[in-house]
Amino acid sequence: MNLSDGGVTAPKGFLAAHTAAGIKYSDRDDMAMIVSEADCVSAGTYTRNVVKAAPVIWDREITASKAPVRAVVVNAGIANACTGEEGMGYCRDTADAVAKVLQDVEPKQVLVASTGVIGMQLPMDKIRGGIEAMAKDLSHSREAAGLAARAIMTTDTIPKEASVVIEVGGSKITIGAMTKGSGMIHPNMCTMLCFVTTDAVIEKNALQAALSSVVEDTFNMVSVDGDTSTNDTCVVLANGMADNPPIKEGTEAYDTFREALFEVLKKLAMMMAGDGEGATALFEVRIEGAKNRQEARTLAKSVVTSSLTKAAIYGHDANWGRILCALGYSGVDFDPSDVTLTFESAEGSILIAKDGHGVGFDEEEATRILSRDHVTAICDMHMGDATATAWGCDLTHEYVSINADYRS
């Protein structure tokens, strides 16, 4: 299985477009559209924040139903969250506008998504203008996918895309995806906005099962700043144009598809963590030797979300006490005197603590290892054989600067 940087137009039958609608930004694209030439079965996972944006409520109802999906419209700059009935009405208006320009698409076949400032209403004249412009520019091209991924960014510094090709029942199946996320990332289902396309023939319940299980070990293991967004959305659209034998749960084909989806979302999860607001390094935490998988996940997320540990990574400081402390308040019971801590990066690997206390490591070597843009902390708990990995980033002065004036 070989991952590539292909995007949402990689599978058969998917088109994308982008435009600069001027919703909030005056110097960049801020809307994207994905359209399938055929009806899609859909699956979705959404924020568990009690405060849910209007698009989350709109999309959740559609993906929970048996209704086919044909299009997705995304805007950046304004989140359409905490906007009441007016905001819900704008979701309907957006879907109506898409149905009008695409003609063979019904409003309830349109998913909508927004990201940006909370509490502001969408300028619907600009949204409608953007939809009309994008409908004319829809394309199967790789370039169209890349520009769509760039158009949905907010504080992201890079577009985030991935794709993979697998074989199921003698048929070639492609999965493509794009995501955005840089701040307000501490998921409790998946994180921020992610749109996955595939030409697979797959039963709806199998698609939902695959997505729900995969996000637990990908997007749900990412944290940039400990804040769970009001707009978190991850949807998968499958249009069946690969003509493979239908994929059903409990089959080898399902396992193959699920593994491919996992690899795509894992790559995107790592890209988001490494592109955290103000970040200079992707911080990976790998737990080994845990009692069970749930405890391993809890321990990994406790370390990756520790502000003190994140600050130490930014300072290239091998302050192992902060990691041991974060493990200790995770809620998992373990023997502190039987924990081994190691740092590694492209510069090499260094043991920094063993049996619950520090070892005589070379500080200069540790600093070199921690100075790379991808740093991994390995925590061996010596309690069992369960493992888990979480991804985050360092905590920098720039993070504060970005969020101090986000609304402007």
Number of C-alpha atoms within 10 A of each C-alpha: 11 10 15 14 17 22 30 32 30 25 30 22 18 28 23 30 28 31 22 21 25 19 20 19 14 10 8 14 22 28 30 29 29 28 28 25 14 18 19 27 25 27 27 26 24 24 22 16 16 7 12 18 27 26 27 26 15 19 25 17 15 19 23 15 12 11 15 20 26 28 29 22 25 24 30 24 23 22 24 30 26 18 18 13 10 14 21 20 14 21 28 19 16 22 24 19 21 27 19 15 16 17 9 10 19 17 19 19 21 26 28 21 28 27 27 21 18 18 15 15 17 22 14 15 10 14 23 19 15 25 26 17 17 24 18 11 14 19 19 20 16 16 15 23 30 22 19 25 28 25 24 29 26 22 19 18 16 16 20 26 27 23 29 23 19 16 14 21 13 10 13 15 24 24 29 29 29 28 27 30 30 25 26 21 26 24 25 21 24 32 32 27 22 26 23 28 29 31 26 29 22 26 18 22 15 19 25 21 16 20 23 17 13 22 23 17 19 24 30 21 29 32 30 32 24 17 14 22 26 25 29 30 24 26 23 23 29 29 26 23 20 19 17 19 15 15 22 17 17 9 9 13 19 21 15 16 23 20 15 23 24 21 19 26 27 21 19 24 30 22 22 32 29 25 26 27 28 23 23 20 24 24 28 27 26 22 27 23 18 23 18 14 17 14 19 26 23 19 29 29 28 22 31 31 23 22 17 18 26 25 17 20 26 20 16 20 18 24 17 19 16 17 22 20 16 21 25 17 12 15 12 15 11 15 12 16 11 14 20 21 24 18 22 19 19 14 15 12 18 19 17 21 21 17 14 16 16 15 12 8 13 11 14 12 15 22 16 15 24 29 20 17 16 17 24 22 25 20 27 20 26 16 15 14 15 18 22 22 23 30 29 33 33 32 27 19 11 13 17 13 12 14 15 10 8 12 12 7
